[in-house]
Amino acid sequence: MSVLRVVGRVLVRPRLWRTAVRQVFRLASPGWWHRVPFLPLPESDYLAFRMVTQYGSPDAAMSPDDVISYLQWCRGWDSRS
């Protein structure tokens, strides 16, 4: 997955901006600000697990369309709470 492709897809969908930022911080490793590269990234084990459950391989690349679908689902879920 090219992170830039995903970011580009999100940028053209302003309705998903807030959801995307929220999900970045929800999935970030605890204490991410204490470790280099000081970015809110998910744990590598968690990301590998998600790749296996969705694509069948920990080395699979995410589809930008799948990320957009996920964010749309999150947006709908958050609006119900």
Buried (B, 14 or more C-beta within 10 A) or exposed (E): EEEEEBEEBBEEBEEBEEBBEBBEEEBBBEEBEEEEEEEEBBEEEEBBEBBEEEBEEBEBEBBBEEBBEBBBEBBEEEEEE
